[in-house]
Amino acid sequence: MQLRQFNDVEKQVIEAYLDLCFEGGITQVTLQKVAKRAGLAFSSARYYFSGEGKASVEASTVQYVLQNAHIFIEINLQNTRATLPFDGLLQYIVVMLNWGKEFPKHGSFLVYFFYLSSTALAKFMPISNSDLVATARRRIQSLYYEAVGQGLYPSIENVEKLTVQMHAYLFGRMGLYYSSKLKNESDFEEIQKDTYAVWKMMIEHHRPTGKPVRAEP
């Protein structure tokens, strides 16, 4: 994933944009409102996010959120690799949900943007759905192959189809979590357990005959 360097003003505008999206939804936000929330002149916000060759505030926010998620996930996955066997699929679910829990504005924005870019509104989105989810799907696929190498899961042929299903289900569960008024610890743990159970069922569905998915430790 190619990282973009954001300066302080760009971060200020993007965080203001995330605030407004979190409060009222993506479709209600304008650059004028963002500049006001950020305490900047409209011309300052427009300088960085409007004009030929410049990414819009929407597209920039997607990249900003994805980068922060990428860094958070990579660091936390590395911190759990010391324990063997390393079940990267389980840890990815845990880390991804923890990221969304720690950065709710970022998480809800990404989930909602993913939803919008999957509907008829996709033509109005600054980044296509495939661009948005490609990195996450590749990570899930890599973690699956790593777990297969440790004998934790069976090897299957259509891994791409499996990872598409896994990613879609995880984002769907995250969306339900953000839309729920009961964001307590038990809700979080239930989503984590449910997602892992469904992912294992998906692998079981795709597995070669005669090689079961490992049992819960």
PEGI-V518008 format. One record per run of one state. SS is the DSSP state (helix for helix, strand for strand, loop for the rest). FROM is the first residue (numbers start at 1). LEN is the number of residues. If there is no record, write none. Layout:
ss->SS from->FROM len->LEN
ss->SS from->FROM len->LEN
This chain:
ss->loop from->1 len->7
ss->helix from->8 len->17
ss->loop from->25 len->1
ss->helix from->26 len->3
ss->loop from->29 len->2
ss->helix from->31 len->8
ss->loop from->39 len->3
ss->helix from->42 len->8
ss->loop from->50 len->7
ss->helix from->57 len->24
ss->loop from->81 len->7
ss->helix from->88 len->15
ss->loop from->103 len->1
ss->helix from->104 len->13
ss->loop from->117 len->3
ss->helix from->120 len->5
ss->loop from->125 len->4
ss->helix from->129 len->21
ss->loop from->150 len->9
ss->helix from->159 len->21
ss->loop from->180 len->5
ss->helix from->185 len->22
ss->loop from->207 len->11
